[in-house]
C-alpha cells in the first residue's frame, strides 16, 4: 500500500453498495477520472464543490483508491449555479424563460 492525494476533484457520480460507497470524481485540471472507495460510508461529497482527497492505494489484485480524508478545496470553486424566477438552473446559458399571454404560452 502507498499514499495518494488529489486536488481540484469534482463529483461525477456516487453509488452505494452493501460494503462501501464508490465515488467517481474528475480532476478538473487534468480531466483524469478516479474511482474512490469509502468503506466507512462516512464521507459527504456533493457535486457543487471541488474537493481535496487523500488515502491509500490497495493493490492486492485490483487497484483500489481508498479514501482516508476529504475536505473542500478552498483554492478552487466551481461557477455558482444561478436560478431564475422559475426555479430552473441556468449554467452558463443566457436564455430567458418567459411566461406571458398568447397561444404559445405554457405557464
C-alpha positions in Angstrom: 0.0 0.0 0.0 1.1 3.5 -0.7 -0.4 7.0 -0.3 -2.3 9.1 -2.8 -3.7 12.6 -2.8 -5.6 14.6 -5.4 -6.9 18.2 -5.5 -9.5 20.0 -7.6 -11.8 17.0 -7.8 -15.4 17.3 -8.8 -18.0 14.6 -8.1 -19.4 12.9 -11.2 -21.4 10.1 -9.6 -22.0 8.2 -6.3 -23.0 4.6 -6.0 -23.8 3.0 -2.7 -23.2 -0.8 -2.2 -23.6 -3.1 0.8 -19.9 -2.9 1.8 -18.9 0.6 0.5 -19.7 3.8 -1.3 -18.0 4.4 -4.6 -17.4 8.0 -5.8 -16.5 8.7 -9.4 -14.6 12.0 -9.4 -12.8 14.0 -12.1 -9.7 16.2 -11.7 -10.8 19.5 -13.2 -7.3 20.4 -14.2 -6.1 17.2 -15.9 -9.5 15.7 -16.7 -8.5 12.4 -15.2 -11.3 10.4 -13.6 -10.8 8.5 -10.3 -12.9 5.8 -8.7 -12.7 6.3 -5.0 -13.9 3.8 -2.4 -15.3 4.8 1.1 -15.6 1.6 3.1 -16.6 3.6 6.2 -19.6 5.2 4.3 -18.9 8.4 6.3 -17.9 10.9 3.6 -20.4 13.5 2.5 -19.4 14.7 -1.0 -21.7 16.9 -3.2 -21.3 17.9 -6.8 -21.4 21.6 -6.2 -17.8 21.9 -4.7 -14.3 20.9 -5.5 -12.6 18.5 -3.1 -9.1 17.5 -1.9 -8.9 13.8 -1.3 -6.2 11.6 0.3 -6.0 8.0 1.1 -4.3 4.7 0.4 -3.8 2.7 -2.7 -4.6 -1.0 -2.1 -3.3 -3.1 -4.9 -3.8 -6.7 -3.8 -5.4 -7.9 -7.1 -7.1 -4.7 -8.3 -6.2 -1.0 -7.9 -8.4 0.5 -5.2 -8.1 4.1 -4.1 -9.4 4.0 -0.5 -10.5 7.4 0.9 -9.0 8.4 4.3 -9.9 12.1 4.3 -11.9 14.5 2.2 -12.0 18.3 2.5 -13.3 21.1 0.4 -10.8 22.6 -2.0 -10.8 26.2 -0.8 -8.4 27.4 -3.5 -10.9 26.5 -6.3 -14.6 26.7 -6.5 -16.9 25.9 -9.5 -19.0 28.5 -11.1 -22.0 29.1 -8.9 -25.3 27.9 -10.3 -27.8 30.8 -10.7 -31.5 30.3 -10.6 -34.1 32.4 -12.5 -37.5 33.2 -11.1 -39.0 30.0 -12.5 -36.5 27.8 -10.5 -34.7 26.4 -13.5 -31.0 26.1 -13.1 -29.0 28.1 -15.6 -25.4 27.0 -16.0 -23.8 29.4 -18.4 -26.8 29.7 -20.7 -28.1 33.2 -21.5 -31.7 32.3 -22.4 -34.7 33.7 -20.5 -37.7 31.7 -19.6 -40.7 33.8 -20.2 -44.3 33.4 -19.3 -46.9 35.5 -20.9 -50.2 35.7 -22.6 -50.6 34.2 -26.0 -51.3 31.0 -27.7 -47.7 29.6 -27.2 -47.6 30.3 -23.5 -47.2 27.3 -21.3 -47.2 29.0 -17.9 
